[in-house]
Amino acid sequence: FALIIQPKLLSLTLTNHPSNKTHSTTKTTPWTWPWT
């Protein structure tokens, strides 16, 4: 489940905020960790 959410969120953030890639990744990392 988490494996599907992680790439999906990363892809969404990359497409939505390509400039804020680093910021988005850092924010999604802790959010997806508990799911795993």
PDB file of N, CA, C, O and CB in Angstrom:
ATOM      1  N   PHE A   1       0.836  -1.210   0.000  1.00  0.00           N
ATOM      2  CA  PHE A   1       0.000   0.000   0.000  1.00  0.00           C
ATOM      3  C   PHE A   1       0.869   1.259   0.000  1.00  0.00           C
ATOM      4  O   PHE A   1       0.681   2.169  -0.808  1.00  0.00           O
ATOM      5  CB  PHE A   1      -0.945   0.007   1.226  1.00  0.00           C
ATOM      6  N   ALA A   2       1.818   1.282   0.924  1.00  0.00           N
ATOM      7  CA  ALA A   2       2.723   2.439   1.029  1.00  0.00           C
ATOM      8  C   ALA A   2       3.569   2.578  -0.230  1.00  0.00           C
ATOM      9  O   ALA A   2       3.893   3.687  -0.655  1.00  0.00           O
ATOM     10  CB  ALA A   2       3.637   2.306   2.268  1.00  0.00           C
ATOM     11  N   LEU A   3       3.920   1.445  -0.816  1.00  0.00           N
ATOM     12  CA  LEU A   3       4.746   1.459  -2.028  1.00  0.00           C
ATOM     13  C   LEU A   3       4.017   2.140  -3.184  1.00  0.00           C
ATOM     14  O   LEU A   3       4.641   2.746  -4.055  1.00  0.00           O
ATOM     15  CB  LEU A   3       5.137   0.028  -2.426  1.00  0.00           C
ATOM     16  N   ILE A   4       2.696   2.031  -3.180  1.00  0.00           N
ATOM     17  CA  ILE A   4       1.905   2.647  -4.255  1.00  0.00           C
ATOM     18  C   ILE A   4       1.695   4.136  -3.976  1.00  0.00           C
ATOM     19  O   ILE A   4       1.667   4.952  -4.897  1.00  0.00           O
ATOM     20  CB  ILE A   4       0.537   1.933  -4.406  1.00  0.00           C
ATOM     21  N   ILE A   5       1.548   4.479  -2.689  1.00  0.00           N
ATOM     22  CA  ILE A   5       1.318   5.883  -2.316  1.00  0.00           C
ATOM     23  C   ILE A   5       2.579   6.712  -2.518  1.00  0.00           C
ATOM     24  O   ILE A   5       2.516   7.829  -3.031  1.00  0.00           O
ATOM     25  CB  ILE A   5       0.852   5.987  -0.854  1.00  0.00           C
ATOM     26  N   GLN A   6       3.716   6.169  -2.118  1.00  0.00           N
ATOM     27  CA  GLN A   6       4.976   6.906  -2.224  1.00  0.00           C
ATOM     28  C   GLN A   6       5.262   7.382  -3.649  1.00  0.00           C
ATOM     29  O   GLN A   6       5.437   8.583  -3.854  1.00  0.00           O
ATOM     30  CB  GLN A   6       6.120   6.039  -1.739  1.00  0.00           C
ATOM     31  N   PRO A   7       5.316   6.494  -4.636  1.00  0.00           N
ATOM     32  CA  PRO A   7       5.603   6.912  -6.015  1.00  0.00           C
ATOM     33  C   PRO A   7       4.511   7.819  -6.575  1.00  0.00           C
ATOM     34  O   PRO A   7       4.788   8.712  -7.376  1.00  0.00           O
ATOM     35  CB  PRO A   7       5.764   5.689  -6.912  1.00  0.00           C
ATOM     36  N   LYS A   8       3.267   7.586  -6.151  1.00  0.00           N
ATOM     37  CA  LYS A   8       2.155   8.381  -6.646  1.00  0.00           C
ATOM     38  C   LYS A   8       2.265   9.816  -6.132  1.00  0.00           C
ATOM     39  O   LYS A   8       2.061  10.769  -6.884  1.00  0.00           O
ATOM     40  CB  LYS A   8       0.810   7.754  -6.225  1.00  0.00           C
ATOM     41  N   LEU A   9       2.588   9.964  -4.845  1.00  0.00           N
ATOM     42  CA  LEU A   9       2.739  11.290  -4.252  1.00  0.00           C
ATOM     43  C   LEU A   9       3.938  12.006  -4.840  1.00  0.00           C
ATOM     44  O   LEU A   9       3.880  13.200  -5.136  1.00  0.00           O
ATOM     45  CB  LEU A   9       2.879  11.191  -2.734  1.00  0.00           C
ATOM     46  N   LEU A  10       5.029  11.266  -5.007  1.00  0.00           N
ATOM     47  CA  LEU A  10       6.242  11.854  -5.565  1.00  0.00           C
ATOM     48  C   LEU A  10       6.010  12.311  -6.996  1.00  0.00           C
ATOM     49  O   LEU A  10       6.481  13.374  -7.400  1.00  0.00           O
ATOM     50  CB  LEU A  10       7.397  10.855  -5.511  1.00  0.00           C
ATOM     51  N   SER A  11       5.291  11.513  -7.750  1.00  0.00           N
ATOM     52  CA  SER A  11       5.007  11.865  -9.140  1.00  0.00           C
ATOM     53  C   SER A  11       4.092  13.079  -9.216  1.00  0.00           C
ATOM     54  O   SER A  11       4.260  13.951 -10.068  1.00  0.00           O
ATOM     55  CB  SER A  11       4.373  10.680  -9.876  1.00  0.00           C
ATOM     56  N   LEU A  12       3.120  13.120  -8.309  1.00  0.00           N
ATOM     57  CA  LEU A  12       2.184  14.237  -8.277  1.00  0.00           C
ATOM     58  C   LEU A  12       2.892  15.526  -7.903  1.00  0.00           C
ATOM     59  O   LEU A  12       2.664  16.573  -8.510  1.00  0.00           O
ATOM     60  CB  LEU A  12       1.050  13.956  -7.296  1.00  0.00           C
ATOM     61  N   THR A  13       3.757  15.439  -6.893  1.00  0.00           N
ATOM     62  CA  THR A  13       4.484  16.622  -6.433  1.00  0.00           C
ATOM     63  C   THR A  13       5.480  17.084  -7.489  1.00  0.00           C
ATOM     64  O   THR A  13       5.686  18.283  -7.672  1.00  0.00           O
ATOM     65  CB  THR A  13       5.210  16.331  -5.111  1.00  0.00           C
ATOM     66  N   LEU A  14       6.094  16.136  -8.179  1.00  0.00           N
ATOM     67  CA  LEU A  14       7.061  16.474  -9.215  1.00  0.00           C
ATOM     68  C   LEU A  14       6.381  17.169 -10.393  1.00  0.00           C
ATOM     69  O   LEU A  14       6.943  18.083 -10.996  1.00  0.00           O
ATOM     70  CB  LEU A  14       7.791  15.215  -9.693  1.00  0.00           C
ATOM     71  N   THR A  15       5.179  16.729 -10.708  1.00  0.00           N
ATOM     72  CA  THR A  15       4.448  17.324 -11.823  1.00  0.00           C
ATOM     73  C   THR A  15       3.814  18.651 -11.408  1.00  0.00           C
ATOM     74  O   THR A  15       3.721  19.584 -12.205  1.00  0.00           O
ATOM     75  CB  THR A  15       3.370  16.358 -12.334  1.00  0.00           C
ATOM     76  N   ASN A  16       3.381  18.717 -10.146  1.00  0.00           N
ATOM     77  CA  ASN A  16       2.742  19.931  -9.656  1.00  0.00           C
ATOM     78  C   ASN A  16       3.760  21.003  -9.300  1.00  0.00           C
ATOM     79  O   ASN A  16       3.584  22.178  -9.619  1.00  0.00           O
ATOM     80  CB  ASN A  16       1.881  19.617  -8.451  1.00  0.00           C
ATOM     81  N   HIS A  17       4.832  20.577  -8.630  1.00  0.00           N
ATOM     82  CA  HIS A  17       5.862  21.525  -8.213  1.00  0.00           C
ATOM     83  C   HIS A  17       7.252  21.014  -8.589  1.00  0.00           C
ATOM     84  O   HIS A  17       7.983  20.534  -7.723  1.00  0.00           O
ATOM     85  CB  HIS A  17       5.780  21.776  -6.697  1.00  0.00           C
ATOM     86  N   PRO A  18       7.624  21.108  -9.851  1.00  0.00           N
ATOM     87  CA  PRO A  18       8.944  20.644 -10.293  1.00  0.00           C
ATOM     88  C   PRO A  18      10.072  21.463  -9.681  1.00  0.00           C
ATOM     89  O   PRO A  18      11.177  20.962  -9.477  1.00  0.00           O
ATOM     90  CB  PRO A  18       9.039  20.698 -11.811  1.00  0.00           C
ATOM     91  N   SER A  19       9.783  22.725  -9.392  1.00  0.00           N
ATOM     92  CA  SER A  19      10.795  23.601  -8.805  1.00  0.00           C
ATOM     93  C   SER A  19      10.975  23.285  -7.327  1.00  0.00           C
ATOM     94  O   SER A  19      12.081  23.357  -6.792  1.00  0.00           O
ATOM     95  CB  SER A  19      10.410  25.078  -8.992  1.00  0.00           C
ATOM     96  N   ASN A  20       9.863  22.932  -6.673  1.00  0.00           N
ATOM     97  CA  ASN A  20       9.910  22.624  -5.249  1.00  0.00           C
ATOM     98  C   ASN A  20      10.059  21.120  -5.024  1.00  0.00           C
ATOM     99  O   ASN A  20       9.494  20.563  -4.082  1.00  0.00           O
ATOM    100  CB  ASN A  20       8.647  23.145  -4.547  1.00  0.00           C
ATOM    101  N   LYS A  21      10.823  20.474  -5.896  1.00  0.00           N
ATOM    102  CA  LYS A  21      11.006  19.031  -5.805  1.00  0.00           C
ATOM    103  C   LYS A  21      11.588  18.637  -4.458  1.00  0.00           C
ATOM    104  O   LYS A  21      11.083  17.730  -3.796  1.00  0.00           O
ATOM    105  CB  LYS A  21      11.908  18.537  -6.929  1.00  0.00           C
ATOM    106  N   THR A  22      12.666  19.329  -4.049  1.00  0.00           N
ATOM    107  CA  THR A  22      13.331  19.009  -2.795  1.00  0.00           C
ATOM    108  C   THR A  22      12.393  19.239  -1.619  1.00  0.00           C
ATOM    109  O   THR A  22      12.323  18.421  -0.702  1.00  0.00           O
ATOM    110  CB  THR A  22      14.604  19.844  -2.632  1.00  0.00           C
ATOM    111  N   HIS A  23      11.681  20.343  -1.649  1.00  0.00           N
ATOM    112  CA  HIS A  23      10.774  20.681  -0.552  1.00  0.00           C
ATOM    113  C   HIS A  23       9.629  19.668  -0.458  1.00  0.00           C
ATOM    114  O   HIS A  23       9.234  19.257   0.634  1.00  0.00           O
ATOM    115  CB  HIS A  23      10.211  22.104  -0.741  1.00  0.00           C
ATOM    116  N   SER A  24       9.109  19.278  -1.611  1.00  0.00           N
ATOM    117  CA  SER A  24       7.998  18.336  -1.642  1.00  0.00           C
ATOM    118  C   SER A  24       8.438  16.952  -1.170  1.00  0.00           C
ATOM    119  O   SER A  24       7.724  16.285  -0.422  1.00  0.00           O
ATOM    120  CB  SER A  24       7.413  18.253  -3.051  1.00  0.00           C
ATOM    121  N   THR A  25       9.618  16.531  -1.616  1.00  0.00           N
ATOM    122  CA  THR A  25      10.126  15.216  -1.247  1.00  0.00           C
ATOM    123  C   THR A  25      10.347  15.131   0.258  1.00  0.00           C
ATOM    124  O   THR A  25      10.023  14.118   0.878  1.00  0.00           O
ATOM    125  CB  THR A  25      11.429  14.913  -1.994  1.00  0.00           C
ATOM    126  N   THR A  26      10.897  16.191   0.846  1.00  0.00           N
ATOM    127  CA  THR A  26      11.159  16.203   2.280  1.00  0.00           C
ATOM    128  C   THR A  26       9.853  16.152   3.060  1.00  0.00           C
ATOM    129  O   THR A  26       9.784  15.549   4.130  1.00  0.00           O
ATOM    130  CB  THR A  26      11.964  17.447   2.672  1.00  0.00           C
ATOM    131  N   LYS A  27       8.827  16.784   2.520  1.00  0.00           N
ATOM    132  CA  LYS A  27       7.538  16.805   3.204  1.00  0.00           C
ATOM    133  C   LYS A  27       6.797  15.478   3.051  1.00  0.00           C
ATOM    134  O   LYS A  27       6.055  15.070   3.945  1.00  0.00           O
ATOM    135  CB  LYS A  27       6.680  17.946   2.668  1.00  0.00           C
ATOM    136  N   THR A  28       6.998  14.809   1.922  1.00  0.00           N
ATOM    137  CA  THR A  28       6.312  13.542   1.688  1.00  0.00           C
ATOM    138  C   THR A  28       7.029  12.377   2.371  1.00  0.00           C
ATOM    139  O   THR A  28       6.397  11.380   2.720  1.00  0.00           O
ATOM    140  CB  THR A  28       6.198  13.277   0.191  1.00  0.00           C
ATOM    141  N   THR A  29       8.333  12.498   2.561  1.00  0.00           N
ATOM    142  CA  THR A  29       9.100  11.416   3.176  1.00  0.00           C
ATOM    143  C   THR A  29       8.552  11.039   4.556  1.00  0.00           C
ATOM    144  O   THR A  29       8.235   9.870   4.773  1.00  0.00           O
ATOM    145  CB  THR A  29      10.567  11.819   3.292  1.00  0.00           C
ATOM    146  N   PRO A  30       8.429  11.982   5.496  1.00  0.00           N
ATOM    147  CA  PRO A  30       7.917  11.642   6.828  1.00  0.00           C
ATOM    148  C   PRO A  30       6.445  11.232   6.794  1.00  0.00           C
ATOM    149  O   PRO A  30       5.972  10.496   7.660  1.00  0.00           O
ATOM    150  CB  PRO A  30       8.097  12.824   7.773  1.00  0.00           C
ATOM    151  N   TRP A  31       5.736  11.718   5.787  1.00  0.00           N
ATOM    152  CA  TRP A  31       4.313  11.403   5.686  1.00  0.00           C
ATOM    153  C   TRP A  31       4.086   9.955   5.236  1.00  0.00           C
ATOM    154  O   TRP A  31       3.115   9.316   5.644  1.00  0.00           O
ATOM    155  CB  TRP A  31       3.630  12.366   4.713  1.00  0.00           C
ATOM    156  N   THR A  32       4.987   9.447   4.395  1.00  0.00           N
ATOM    157  CA  THR A  32       4.845   8.084   3.888  1.00  0.00           C
ATOM    158  C   THR A  32       5.537   7.068   4.794  1.00  0.00           C
ATOM    159  O   THR A  32       5.212   5.882   4.757  1.00  0.00           O
ATOM    160  CB  THR A  32       5.409   7.987   2.476  1.00  0.00           C
ATOM    161  N   TRP A  33       6.474   7.519   5.595  1.00  0.00           N
ATOM    162  CA  TRP A  33       7.190   6.608   6.494  1.00  0.00           C
ATOM    163  C   TRP A  33       6.246   5.845   7.426  1.00  0.00           C
ATOM    164  O   TRP A  33       6.321   4.618   7.492  1.00  0.00           O
ATOM    165  CB  TRP A  33       8.201   7.386   7.320  1.00  0.00           C
ATOM    166  N   PRO A  34       5.367   6.532   8.141  1.00  0.00           N
ATOM    167  CA  PRO A  34       4.453   5.819   9.062  1.00  0.00           C
ATOM    168  C   PRO A  34       3.561   4.807   8.352  1.00  0.00           C
ATOM    169  O   PRO A  34       3.133   3.820   8.950  1.00  0.00           O
ATOM    170  CB  PRO A  34       3.579   6.818   9.801  1.00  0.00           C
ATOM    171  N   TRP A  35       3.283   5.058   7.073  1.00  0.00           N
ATOM    172  CA  TRP A  35       2.453   4.130   6.316  1.00  0.00           C
ATOM    173  C   TRP A  35       3.160   2.798   6.104  1.00  0.00           C
ATOM    174  O   TRP A  35       2.524   1.746   6.051  1.00  0.00           O
ATOM    175  CB  TRP A  35       2.073   4.738   4.974  1.00  0.00           C
ATOM    176  N   THR A  36       4.474   2.855   5.983  1.00  0.00           N
ATOM    177  CA  THR A  36       5.237   1.644   5.749  1.00  0.00           C
ATOM    178  C   THR A  36       5.244   0.803   7.023  1.00  0.00           C
ATOM    179  O   THR A  36       5.839  -0.275   7.048  1.00  0.00           O
ATOM    180  CB  THR A  36       6.679   1.978   5.296  1.00  0.00           C
TER     181      THR A  36
END
